[in-house]
Amino acid sequence: MFKRVAAVSMATLMAGAVFAGCGNNASSSSTDSKTDSSAASSDTKSTGTGKVYWLNFKPEIDETLQELAKTYTEKTGVDVKVTTAASGTYFQTLTSEMDKSNPPTLFVIGNQQGVKDWGDYALDLKDTAIAKELSTDAYNLTDENGKLVSIGYCYECYGIIANPELVEKAGYKMDDIKNFEGLKKVAEGIHSKADELGFDAFSSSDMDDSSSWRFTGHMANLEYFYEEKAAGKTWTECPATITGEFMPNFKNLYDLCINNSLTDPKDLATGGHDAENEFKTQKAAFFVNGSWEYAAVSEAVPKATMIPYYCGVDGEEKAGLNCGTENCWAVNSKVSEDDQKATIDFMVWLVSDADASKKMVDQLGIMPYKNAPKSSNGFLNDADTYTNNGCYVMDWATNYQPNVDEYRAALVSALNAYNADQSDANWDAVKSAFVDGWATQYKAANAQ
């Protein structure tokens, strides 16, 4: 899950930590997992010459994959085996399985470190049948030569969760919020008459461990992402330094959150405010969080929707949500062409067959494929709508925070001082924690 994984070292993350879910709940992948389970029995006869062996990354979907593998074999005669690595052991299992005489034909390469380590084992997926099924290339991973090493098969998102009914009750419309100027007008308008309305603009932005990651991890991403965008190149490894060019934009949104809220900024340091419940009980119109909150809030706020991190950047009317994944398919380049074709055919079936793709989406939340059904998760559908409307995806550049525990701890300390006294000097300390702190922790992480 994002919060938990982001709290470990970057080296551990890049070694293959499982991004099974997000937020501050227990990981859904802690369910019973199978370390070697096959959908096709040993006496299954394939009518073709190719076979499929999927080394699965997500323990929580093992049961569904076993059912789908069995169904596909019954329909086509193609032998499909699914082996699911125990949680936290994927790359150890992959190393072991790749050394065997019948290695996986389908496996996961989920980040740039994986591209470096396993790219030679990956077929170039450019122009393949499965690549043509994609609805976006935002979750694809390529190597330094442009080879399409792996493609995302699901993703998560975060941004600002909004209650349209409260926005309208305050005299505004969601269509009024297309950029920071619109968001600011609505939020400040709600806050100015909160007593009259019976609700405020933003839920609490606590800085204790249960909440601070929403700002020092997630919201911090807007600064990193726009640095990437301005440079015209997405990060593929942790940069040694950042410029802080978009700190004024981070400040725009952060100030709006803490100064138009149920809770006085001076009271944020110790926590104790339940931001989720504040939103669910309709005490606040906006809640900074992610797609993993949909089940928790949608029953109480059925029209809840998610909007981007509007922060005053030029052209942000075309901004989408912060979306990312480490769940990316790779096809083994070392197996036979028949096995490669059988594997790609199986992948296409998973994302395009009505029944199969529905089962996949029900488990994964959303799949970035043209013929996959819509998700039942409204926030993920919001992300998909932005993308389909030509909006840019804000990738998870925040994953590259160096020495993440120490880096974020310094951000929390600086933000707490600023929350207590919003002086220029205290904001300068926040900027220093962002920018100078990055360089310091990069050196520490790389023993420089």
Summary of the structure (lengths in Angstrom):
residues: 448
radius of gyration: 22.7
end to end distance: 30.1
largest distance: 73.0
contacts: 1565
relative contact order: 0.16
helix: 47%
strand: 13%
